Amino acid sequence: MKILELTSTELTHEIKRLYGKGEYYAQAVYRQIYCHGNTDFKHVKEFQNSRKLVRELKMALELNACPVVGEQKEGDLTKFITKLKDNLQIESVIIPMETYQTLCVSTQVGCRMGCRFCATGQLGFLRNLTIEEIVGQLYTAKFFYGMDIRNVVFMGMGEPFDNFDNVIQAIRVMSDPKGLNVPKSRITISTAGMVDGILKLAELNWSDLNLAVSLNAPNNRIRSSIMPINRSVPMEKLKEVLLGYPLSKSRNFLVGYILIKDLNDTHRHALDLAKFLRPLRVKLNLIPYNRCSDSLFAPPSDEHIRRFQRWLVNEKFFVRTRSIRGRNVTSACGQLGKKQ
């Protein structure tokens, strides 16, 4: 049984099926592993008179939190590198907030989207992560690093909707209140605009889950030049799907817009972006471009970024500029991943 792939209900079902034991034992196991990081539960009171069951469970349970083989720090921010069983590596980032931490998780080794501003996209696609490899990043942050992770953002390596089933099950495990207990309201999935994934997510009716869209352009010409997905899913189609999405009245779409000097940062671009977004309930995140190796792109000046933000605020949008954290250790947006 791969414990990092199971909700508490699923573990209860498995233990009952395999050993004829009920919720009493299953919940004790789940609590020890997910709440305390304890994989040796022979001294737990529920198992004092069940030594045989302890031995059987220890043989049956697999907790494959892959080892950390490297880390880089910038202040309180930590990027850790995990080595997978096939020797491939992924990167995750623990981002300090005021009183807790946010974890940026990866869903793939590499990415097939090929966005020109993103280091991960330049790797190409190697493979999807398994459920336990996704959940394992949160388990590592919580128990290896001892971090109080309150928010999880699927904004690391890979396109989450390109690994839809594994990502959805990982969210079920992460949000289980009897285990890792990160509520869906504190989980964000970011997509480059895979409308099939958005439609499948809509069918789940997880109205409290946050959906972010990496837009990065005011029109199809610019977006297609930096995001190949736009050639098959133009902005009008993406907008149509978002308009039909069952967004909770208390929620907004989160729209990411990477500002690239002389490409998508003029006043006209701001007005066109506002026109495109106006029917949608959105919060805009402006993200100054973070340089990748061999990139021809550059970020605008700080003053120009502030000017671009004012233009959008004047159009009555909620806009914030994301602070640049982790740029010096290649942990900022668009910088994760290295040649495998």
JOKA-V680828 format. One record per backbone hydrogen bond with DSSP energy under -0.5 kcal/mol. CO is the residue of the C=O (numbers start at 1). NH is the residue of the N-H. E is the energy in kcal/mol with one decimal. If there is no record, write none. Layout:
CO:NH:E / CO:NH:E
//
This chain:
1:3:-1.2 / 1:62:-3.4 / 2:5:-2.2 / 3:6:-1.4 / 7:11:-2.4 / 8:12:-2.2 / 9:13:-2.1 / 10:14:-2.2 / 11:15:-2.7 / 12:16:-2.1 / 13:17:-2.4 / 14:18:-2.7 / 15:19:-2.4 / 15:21:-1.2 / 16:20:-1.4 / 22:25:-0.7 / 22:26:-1.7 / 23:27:-3.0 / 24:28:-0.9 / 25:29:-2.2 / 26:30:-2.6 / 27:31:-2.6 / 28:32:-2.1 / 29:33:-2.3 / 30:34:-2.8 / 31:35:-1.9 / 31:36:-0.9 / 32:36:-0.7 / 32:38:-3.0 / 33:37:-0.7 / 37:39:-0.7 / 39:41:-0.7 / 41:44:-1.2 / 44:47:-2.1 / 45:48:-1.4 / 47:50:-1.7 / 50:54:-2.0 / 51:55:-2.3 / 52:56:-2.4 / 53:57:-2.8 / 54:58:-2.5 / 55:59:-1.6 / 56:60:-1.8 / 57:61:-3.2 / 61:63:-0.5 / 62:3:-1.7 / 62:4:-0.6 / 62:64:-0.5 / 63:65:-1.1 / 64:66:-0.9 / 67:69:-0.5 / 67:83:-2.5 / 70:81:-3.3 / 72:79:-3.0 / 74:77:-1.9 / 77:74:-2.1 / 78:80:-0.5 / 78:94:-3.4 / 79:72:-2.4 / 80:82:-0.5 / 80:92:-2.1 / 81:69:-2.8 / 81:70:-1.0 / 82:84:-0.6 / 82:90:-2.0 / 84:87:-2.1 / 88:84:-3.3 / 90:82:-2.4 / 91:157:-0.6 / 92:80:-2.4 / 93:95:-0.7 / 93:104:-3.1 / 94:78:-2.1 / 94:96:-0.6 / 95:102:-2.8 / 100:97:-3.0 / 101:150:-2.5 / 101:151:-1.3 / 102:95:-3.6 / 102:104:-0.5 / 103:105:-0.7 / 103:153:-2.7 / 104:93:-1.9 / 105:156:-2.3 / 107:129:-2.2 / 108:110:-0.8 / 109:126:-2.6 / 109:127:-1.3 / 115:118:-1.4 / 118:122:-1.1 / 119:123:-0.6 / 120:123:-1.3 / 120:124:-0.6 / 121:124:-0.6 / 124:111:-1.6 / 127:109:-3.1 / 130:134:-1.6 / 131:135:-2.9 / 132:136:-2.2 / 133:137:-0.6 / 134:137:-1.0 / 134:138:-0.7 / 135:138:-0.7 / 135:139:-2.2 / 136:140:-2.7 / 137:141:-2.1 / 138:142:-2.3 / 139:143:-2.8 / 139:144:-0.5 / 140:144:-1.8 / 140:145:-1.9 / 141:147:-2.3 / 147:149:-1.3 / 148:101:-2.3 / 148:150:-0.7 / 151:103:-2.6 / 152:188:-2.2 / 153:105:-2.2 / 153:155:-1.8 / 154:190:-1.3 / 157:107:-3.0 / 157:108:-1.5 / 158:160:-0.7 / 159:162:-1.9 / 160:163:-1.6 / 161:164:-0.8 / 163:167:-2.2 / 164:168:-2.6 / 165:169:-2.1 / 166:170:-2.2 / 167:171:-2.1 / 168:172:-2.0 / 169:173:-2.1 / 170:174:-3.0 / 171:175:-2.3 / 173:176:-1.1 / 173:180:-0.6 / 174:182:-2.5 / 176:179:-2.1 / 176:181:-1.7 / 181:183:-0.7 / 183:186:-2.3 / 184:187:-1.9 / 184:210:-0.7 / 186:152:-2.2 / 187:210:-2.3 / 188:154:-3.5 / 188:190:-0.5 / 189:212:-3.3 / 190:160:-0.7 / 191:214:-2.9 / 193:195:-1.2 / 194:198:-1.9 / 195:199:-2.6 / 196:200:-2.1 / 197:201:-2.5 / 198:202:-2.2 / 199:203:-1.4 / 200:204:-0.7 / 201:204:-1.1 / 201:205:-0.6 / 201:206:-0.7 / 202:205:-1.1 / 205:207:-1.7 / 206:209:-1.6 / 207:248:-0.5 / 210:189:-2.5 / 210:212:-0.5 / 211:254:-2.2 / 212:191:-2.3 / 213:215:-1.1 / 213:256:-2.8 / 219:223:-2.4 / 220:224:-2.8 / 221:225:-1.1 / 222:226:-1.0 / 223:226:-0.7 / 223:227:-2.8 / 226:116:-2.3 / 227:230:-2.2 / 228:231:-1.8 / 228:232:-0.5 / 229:232:-1.1 / 229:233:-2.3 / 234:237:-0.7 / 234:238:-2.0 / 235:239:-2.7 / 236:240:-2.1 / 237:241:-2.2 / 238:242:-2.2 / 239:243:-2.5 / 240:244:-1.1 / 242:245:-1.1 / 245:247:-2.5 / 248:251:-2.0 / 253:255:-0.6 / 253:283:-2.5 / 254:213:-3.1 / 254:256:-0.6 / 255:285:-3.1 / 256:215:-2.1 / 256:216:-1.3 / 257:259:-0.6 / 257:287:-2.6 / 258:260:-0.6 / 259:289:-2.1 / 260:263:-2.1 / 260:264:-1.6 / 266:270:-2.0 / 267:271:-2.4 / 268:272:-2.5 / 269:273:-2.5 / 270:274:-2.3 / 271:275:-2.2 / 272:276:-2.2 / 273:277:-2.3 / 274:278:-1.6 / 277:280:-2.5 / 280:282:-0.8 / 281:253:-3.0 / 282:318:-0.5 / 283:255:-2.7 / 284:286:-0.6 / 284:320:-2.2 / 285:257:-2.6 / 286:288:-0.5 / 286:322:-2.9 / 287:259:-1.9 / 289:291:-0.6 / 292:295:-1.7 / 298:261:-3.2 / 301:305:-2.3 / 302:306:-2.2 / 303:307:-2.1 / 304:308:-2.6 / 305:309:-2.1 / 306:310:-2.2 / 307:311:-2.2 / 308:312:-1.5 / 309:313:-2.5 / 310:314:-2.5 / 311:315:-0.6 / 312:315:-0.6 / 312:317:-1.5 / 313:316:-2.1 / 317:319:-0.7 / 318:284:-2.7 / 320:286:-2.8 / 320:322:-0.6 / 323:325:-0.8 / 326:329:-1.1 / 326:331:-3.1 / 326:332:-0.6 / 327:330:-1.4 / 332:335:-2.4 / 334:119:-3.5
//
